[in-house]
Amino acid sequence: MYLKHFGLRELPFGITPDTSFIYSADAHQEALNTLLVGLNTGEGFIKITGEVGTGKTLLCRRFLATLADDQIVAYLPNPMLEPSVLLMAIAEELGLQLKELDHQFHLLKEFNQRLLDMAAQGKRVVICIDEAQSMPLESLEALRLLSNLETEKRKLLQVVMFGQPELDVKLADPAVRQLRQRIMFHYRMPGLRREEAGHYLAHRLRVAGHQDGNLFPASSTRLLFQLSSGTPRLVNILAHKALLLAYGEGKTRVSRSHVILAGRDTEGLPSVHWWQRW
């Protein structure tokens, strides 16, 4: 690969969420602030939505890393589950022994007792759901019913949902209108702004070991931003391919032609016609 050629320790533009590469763009920080403020209220649902590749999973991991020791998390990365299985998955995350609980009534009873025990110990339970747009409507309703569990003073659990815009479409269904009314805080994640793109590229390069992060001239950065529309995952894909092309030519910086060739080789880009005829 091109690591030694560019003086890097590791690949700077991977698409696997890695918290060591977090770039605190304005939108990312605003989303995290929304999560923390919502969590401090102790009530209701919190919803974060964003297009594919805008960094929701990375934000989720950053959010989980900020939680205190008195906050117990049930994390579901794939919640496409029917209601009974969803309840079992959450219960298992909270440490319940499920072998002898062969009926949903008993499971719900034990689940409620577990939450009460945690509340008595001064602990707060947070259910964190990634890819929430994949949940069936029946499971969303089951989640709302779980959120009804409470003492006279406080709710026994709080729910945080991360999802694509399809989640908003699903929540518009009248069947889950009660859940929609319980969303206390929400944030829609945009992509990078134009003026953030260069800082984002330089930040990831420096984290990966480059001395000054200056491998993308301003003209290359502007084109890369235009082709990706600021979507971080697409920025990473294009930047990685452009670095491969520069390395193949023995160049030490990425030119506009490298970005153009990378764009031609990348599916899922917004429709930009002029560069395809370059």
BELWOWO-V920982 format. One line per field, one symbol per residue. ss: DSSP state (@ for helix, = for strand, . for the rest). phi: phi as a letter, one per 40 degrees, with the letter a starting at -180 (. if undefined). psi: psi as a letter, one per 40 degrees, with the letter a starting at -180 (. if undefined). A space follows every 50 residues. Layout:
ss = ???
phi = ???
psi = ???
//
This chain:
ss = ..@@@@............@@@....@@@@@@@@@@@@@@@@...====== .....@@@@@@@@@@@....======......@@@@@@@@@@@....... ...@@@@@@@@@@@@@@@@@...======..@@@..@@@@@@@@@@...= ....=.=======..@@@@@@..@@@@@@@@.=======....@@@@@@@ @@@@@@@........=.@@@@@@@@@@@...@@@@@@@@@@@@@@@@@.. ...=.@@@@@@@@@.........@@@@.
phi = .cdcdbgbcaccbcbcdbccbdbccdcccccccdcccccccgbgcbbbba cdgchccccdccccccccccbcbbbbcbccbcdccdccccccccgccbcc ccbccccccccccccccccccgbbbbcbbcfcccccdcccccccccccca bcbaccabbbbbacddcccccccdcbcccdccccbaabcccccdccdccc cccccccchccbgbbbcdccccccccccfgcdccdccccccccccccccg cbbccdcccccccccbcgcdcbcccccc
psi = aedddefidihefiehhheeehhgiddddddddddddddddeiaihhhii iheefdddddddddeeiidehhhhhhegfgiidddddddddddeeihede geidddddddddddddddddefihhhhhhifeeehiddddddddddeehi addiieiihhhhiiddddddeehddfddddeehdiihhhaaiideedddd dddddddeeideegehiddddddddddefehdddddddddddddddddee ieihidddddddddehieiihhdddde.
//
